Amino acid sequence: MKPTFWQRFTAPLVEPYARYQHADVLHAIRLGTAVLTALLLNEVTNLPHGEWTTITVFVILGLLQYQGAIYTKAKERILGTLLGVGVGLGFLWLSQDIGTWMWIYYLLIGIISGIIGYVAVKQLGYIGLLTGITMLMIVSSPDQSSIGQDGLYRAFNILLGAGVAVAATLVLPLKSTLMWRFLLASNLETCGNLYAGVGNHIDADILVPKPFKYTKSTSSASLIYPTSSSVPDIPVNKALVKALQKINKRLLAVRPHIAATERESGIDKETLETIQRTHRNIIGTIDLLLSAAPRLANIEIDDENHTLLIHYQHELTQAMLHMAAVLRSPSDEVFRPITRITVSDYLSVQNLGFEWQGYFWLTQTLQVQLQRLSDLLQTTKPQWFAASGLRYQRREQRRIENKGGETDLHL
């Protein structure tokens, strides 16, 4: 059933995967709405130093899109502000009766600033930075008579701004665990489609160049190979380069989600880093296979090994697409084995030329990497599945059923 205009228009507001696809636009809308809300609150409350409400909203939401990172930033800003107010007011109290010993007062400010900076570098980070900034705002003010009250107003406005920022993320949530899943799924799907394109070229009696088109729906690239029998030069394939650039861009986009995904899901950081490293290795192997394929266009291969290679590549392609589908799905589906083919069982491969042996070795390397990723995802699946949110799973189940599909998720 084709979605209506209203369903397409509201999809980014109700469907997590649609929100992932339009994350940048939704982030801009959410930030603008949150800033406008903060300005209206300032008009209603008319509190002194109301600018700190809007500043806080922009600091928390300006460069952050996803819930885990936003919550962490909000918590750090609140803690840093409260600690800074406490330390600053303590210095203000100390300065009242210090008399001629003001040099001790300034010396203590320098020592405390150094300690805050040291701890900020080691552990506290943004909390330490905000503590020092807030403290110095208080002790550096020329108007000592009202600085305590002003500091409290600033702290209250910062708390108010943090509340507005967090509320905005609840209205249009972008959950890090889901974004981590969707980015990884998109890369696996694109890698599978690119790799299938190589298989399309090899799937013939002899390797004959057959370009296939790049489409946004499949994210496949057109591999335009040279037709010269000697293959002296392989021209740069702009469509392929563009597809690989998108893959690498997603790979980099995954990294900011690791820390937040760790907090949301409870998966230890070492495991997430291993998944990321395996993800990166798969992309590198796919790139090597794509580079090697054109050079094999005029190197003969016997029928038995040719058939083996076709089945081998088909299974690996389907494995990547299956993994991508499971990552996107709200159902608790199992990752299946990558392939049961073992190249070492086929002695005929050892009689091939070194070019084909190298290609089989790369393909076998891809198999090992995919199996490792599949095992890691299967082991951690209960955690990232639960962290994705029951609301998301219920909503996606209804969407699948409304489109006439089947789901094994009954919530």
C-alpha positions in Angstrom: 0.0 0.0 0.0 1.5 3.3 -1.1 1.8 5.8 1.8 -0.3 8.9 1.6 1.1 12.4 1.5 0.2 12.9 5.2 2.0 9.7 6.1 5.1 10.7 4.2 5.0 14.2 5.8 4.6 13.0 9.4 7.0 10.0 9.1 10.0 11.8 10.5 7.9 12.7 13.5 6.6 9.2 14.3 9.1 6.7 12.7 12.6 6.3 14.1 14.1 5.2 10.8 12.6 8.2 9.0 14.0 10.4 11.8 17.4 8.9 11.2 17.1 9.7 7.5 16.1 13.4 8.2 18.2 13.8 11.4 19.9 17.1 10.3 16.6 18.8 9.4 14.9 17.6 12.5 17.8 18.8 14.6 17.6 22.3 13.1 13.8 22.4 13.7 14.2 21.1 17.3 17.0 23.6 18.1 15.0 26.6 16.7 11.9 25.5 18.6 13.8 25.1 21.8 15.5 28.5 21.5 12.1 30.1 20.8 10.6 28.4 23.9 13.4 29.7 26.0 12.9 33.2 24.8 9.2 33.0 25.6 10.0 31.7 29.1 12.3 34.7 29.6 9.4 37.0 28.6 7.0 35.3 31.0 9.3 34.9 34.0 11.2 38.2 33.5 14.1 36.8 35.5 17.4 38.7 35.6 20.1 37.3 33.4 17.5 35.4 31.3 20.0 35.3 28.4 21.6 32.3 30.2 18.5 30.2 29.5 18.8 30.6 25.7 22.6 30.3 25.8 22.3 27.0 27.7 19.8 25.7 25.2 22.2 26.5 22.3 25.2 25.1 24.1 23.5 21.8 24.9 21.7 21.3 21.6 23.8 23.3 19.1 26.3 20.5 18.2 24.5 17.5 19.6 21.6 15.6 18.0 21.1 12.4 20.0 19.6 11.8 23.4 22.5 10.1 25.1 25.0 12.8 24.3 22.4 15.6 25.1 21.6 14.2 28.5 25.3 13.9 29.3 25.9 17.5 28.2 22.9 18.8 30.2 24.0 16.9 33.3 27.6 18.2 33.0 26.4 21.8 32.5 24.1 21.6 35.6 26.8 20.0 37.8 29.5 22.4 36.6 27.3 25.4 37.2 26.2 24.4 40.7 29.8 23.5 41.7 31.0 26.8 40.3 28.4 28.8 42.2 29.3 27.0 45.4 33.0 27.6 45.0 32.5 31.2 43.9 30.2 32.1 46.8 32.7 30.5 49.1 35.4 32.8 47.8 33.0 35.7 48.1 32.3 34.9 51.8 36.1 34.6 52.4 36.8 38.0 50.9 34.5 39.9 53.3 36.8 39.9 56.4 40.1 39.1 54.9 41.4 42.7 55.3 45.0 43.2 54.3 45.5 39.5 53.5 43.9 39.9 50.0 47.0 38.3 48.5 46.0 35.0 50.1 42.6 35.4 48.6 44.0 35.8 45.1 46.6 33.1 45.6 43.8 30.6 46.6 41.8 31.5 43.5 44.9 30.7 41.4 45.5 27.4 43.2 41.8 26.3 43.0 41.8 27.2 39.3 44.9 25.1 38.7 43.3 22.2 40.6 40.1 22.5 38.6 42.1 22.6 35.4 44.1 19.5 36.3 41.0 17.5 37.3 39.2 18.7 34.1 41.9 17.3 31.9 42.0 14.0 33.8 38.4 13.3 34.6 35.8 16.0 34.8 36.2 17.6 31.4 33.2 19.9 30.7 32.1 19.8 34.3 35.5 21.2 35.4 35.5 23.8 32.7 32.0 25.1 33.7 33.0 25.0 37.4 36.0 27.3 36.7 34.1 29.6 34.4 31.2 30.0 36.8 33.5 30.5 39.7 35.5 33.2 37.9 32.3 35.0 36.8 31.4 35.4 40.5 34.8 36.4 41.9 35.7 38.7 38.9 32.5 40.8 39.1 33.2 44.5 40.1 29.8 44.7 41.9 30.4 42.6 45.0 27.1 43.7 46.6 24.8 41.8 44.2 27.1 39.1 42.8 25.7 36.4 45.1 22.2 37.0 43.9 23.3 37.3 40.3 25.1 34.0 40.5 22.0 32.3 41.8 19.9 33.8 39.0 22.4 32.6 36.4 22.3 29.1 38.0 18.5 29.0 37.9 18.4 30.2 34.3 20.9 27.5 33.4 18.8 24.8 35.0 15.8 26.2 33.2 17.6 26.1 29.8 18.8 22.6 30.5 15.3 21.5 31.2 14.1 23.1 27.9 16.8 21.3 25.9 16.1 17.9 27.5 12.3 18.4 26.9 13.0 19.1 23.2 14.8 15.8 22.8 11.8 14.0 24.3 9.4 15.5 21.8 11.6 14.5 18.8 14.0 11.9 20.2 17.0 10.7 18.2 18.3 7.8 20.2 22.0 7.0 19.9 21.5 3.2 20.0 19.0 3.4 17.1 21.3 5.7 15.1 24.2 3.4 15.7 22.1 0.5 14.4 20.8 2.3 11.4 24.2 3.7 10.3 25.8 0.2 10.6 22.8 -1.3 8.7 23.1 1.3 5.9 26.8 0.6 5.4 26.3 -3.2 5.4 23.5 -2.8 2.8 25.6 -0.5 0.6 28.7 -2.9 0.9 26.4 -5.8 0.0 25.1 -4.0 -3.1 28.6 -3.0 -4.2 29.9 -6.5 -3.7 26.9 -7.9 -5.6 27.9 -5.7 -8.5 31.3 -7.4 -8.6 29.5 -10.8 -8.6 27.4 -9.7 -11.5 30.6 -9.2 -13.6 32.1 -12.5 -12.6 28.8 -14.4 -13.2 29.5 -15.2 -16.9 31.4 -17.8 -18.9 34.3 -15.2 -19.1 34.5 -11.9 -17.3 33.0 -9.3 -19.6 32.5 -5.7 -18.5 28.8 -5.0 -17.7 28.2 -1.7 -16.1 25.3 -1.5 -13.6 23.7 1.7 -12.5 23.9 3.6 -9.3 20.6 4.2 -7.7 19.7 5.9 -4.4 17.3 3.1 -3.5 20.0 0.4 -3.6 23.1 2.6 -3.0 24.9 0.5 -5.6 27.7 2.0 -7.7 28.2 1.6 -11.4 31.4 -0.3 -11.9 32.6 0.8 -15.4 35.5 -1.4 -16.2 38.0 -1.0 -19.1 37.5 -3.2 -22.2 41.1 -3.3 -23.3 42.6 -6.8 -23.2 45.8 -5.6 -21.7 44.1 -3.5 -19.0 47.0 -1.0 -18.8 45.1 1.6 -16.9 41.9 1.4 -14.9 40.0 4.7 -15.0 38.7 6.3 -11.9 35.1 5.4 -11.4 33.4 8.5 -10.0 30.2 6.7 -9.0 32.2 4.1 -7.1 34.3 6.7 -5.4 31.2 8.6 -4.3 29.6 5.5 -2.9 32.7 4.6 -0.9 32.9 8.2 0.4 29.3 7.8 1.7 30.3 4.6 3.4 33.3 6.2 5.0 31.2 9.2 6.1 28.8 6.8 7.9 31.7 5.0 9.4 32.9 8.3 10.9 29.4 9.2 12.0 29.1 6.0 14.1 32.0 7.0 16.4 30.2 9.8 18.3 27.4 7.3 19.2 29.7 4.8 20.8 29.8 6.5 24.2 26.1 7.2 24.3 25.2 3.7 23.1 27.4 2.3 25.9 25.3 4.2 28.4 22.0 3.4 26.9 22.6 -0.3 26.2 25.0 -1.3 28.9 27.3 -2.8 26.3 30.9 -2.3 27.4 33.0 0.1 25.4 35.6 -2.5 24.4 32.9 -4.6 22.6 31.6 -1.6 20.8 35.1 -0.6 19.7 35.6 -4.2 18.4 32.4 -3.9 16.4 33.6 -0.5 15.0 37.0 -1.9 14.1 35.4 -5.0 12.4 33.0 -2.6 10.6 36.0 -0.6 9.3 37.9 -3.8 8.3 34.9 -5.0 6.2 34.8 -1.7 4.3 38.6 -2.0 3.7 38.2 -5.5 2.3 35.3 -4.6 0.1 37.4 -1.7 -1.3 40.3 -4.1 -2.1 37.9 -6.5 -3.8 36.4 -3.8 -5.9 39.9 -2.7 -6.9 41.0 -6.2 -7.7 38.0 -7.2 -9.8 38.8 -5.3 -13.0 42.3 -6.8 -13.2 40.8 -10.3 -13.3 38.6 -9.5 -16.3 41.0 -11.3 -18.7 42.5 -13.9 -16.5 41.0 -17.3 -17.1 39.3 -19.4 -14.4 38.0 -23.0 -14.7 34.3 -23.7 -14.5 34.5 -25.5 -11.1 36.2 -22.6 -9.4 34.0 -20.1 -11.2 30.9 -21.8 -9.9 32.4 -21.9 -6.4 33.2 -18.2 -6.5 29.7 -17.3 -7.7 28.0 -19.2 -4.9 30.6 -17.9 -2.4 30.0 -14.2 -3.3 26.2 -14.7 -3.4 26.1 -16.1 0.1 28.3 -13.3 1.4 26.2 -10.7 -0.3 23.0 -12.1 1.2 24.7 -12.3 4.6 25.4 -8.5 4.5 21.9 -7.7 3.4 20.4 -10.0 6.1 22.5 -8.4 8.8 21.4 -4.9 7.7 17.7 -6.1 7.7 18.0 -7.5 11.3 19.7 -4.3 12.5 16.8 -2.2 11.1 14.1 -4.5 12.3 12.2 -4.1 15.5 11.8 -7.9 15.8 14.1 -10.0 17.8 15.4 -11.9 14.8 18.5 -14.1 15.0 21.7 -13.5 13.0 22.3 -16.6 10.9 25.7 -18.1 10.0 27.4 -16.2 7.2 28.1 -19.2 4.9 29.1 -22.9 5.3 31.5 -22.7 2.4 35.1 -23.4 3.4 37.6 -22.5 0.7 40.2 -24.9 2.2 37.9 -27.8 1.3 38.3 -27.0 -2.5 41.8 -28.1 -3.5 41.2 -26.8 -7.0 41.7 -23.2 -5.8 45.3 -24.0 -5.1 45.8 -24.6 -8.9 44.6 -21.2 -9.9 46.9 -18.3 -10.8 48.1 -16.1 -8.0 45.7 -13.3 -9.0 42.7 -15.6 -8.5 44.2 -17.1 -5.4 44.6 -13.6 -4.0 41.0 -12.8 -4.8 39.8 -16.0 -3.1 41.9 -15.1 -0.1 40.4 -11.6 0.1 36.9 -13.1 -0.2 37.8 -15.6 2.6 39.0 -12.6 4.7 35.7 -10.9 4.2 33.9 -14.1 5.3 35.8 -14.2 8.6 35.2 -10.5 9.2 31.4 -10.8 8.5 31.2 -13.9 10.8 33.0 -12.0 13.6 30.6 -9.0 13.2 27.6 -11.3 13.1 28.8 -13.1 16.3 29.4 -9.8 18.1 25.9 -8.4 17.1 24.2 -11.7 18.1 25.9 -11.7 21.5 25.0 -8.0 22.2 21.6 -8.0 20.5 19.5 -8.4 23.7 21.2 -5.2 25.1 20.9 -3.0 22.0 17.5 -4.4 21.2 16.2 -3.5 24.7 18.0 -0.1 24.6 16.2 0.8 21.4 13.0 1.4 23.3 9.7 -0.5 23.6 7.9 2.5 22.1 10.0 2.2 18.9 9.4 -1.6 18.7 5.6 -1.2 19.1 5.4 1.6 16.5 7.5 -0.3 13.9 5.4 -3.4 14.4 2.3 -1.4 13.6 3.9 0.1 10.6 5.0 -3.3 9.3 1.5 -4.8 9.8 -0.2 -1.8 8.2 1.9 -2.3 5.1 0.8 -5.9 4.9 4.0 -7.4 6.2 4.4 -10.0 9.0 6.2 -9.6 12.3 7.0 -12.0 15.0 7.0 -9.2 17.6 3.9 -9.3 19.8 4.0 -6.5 22.4 
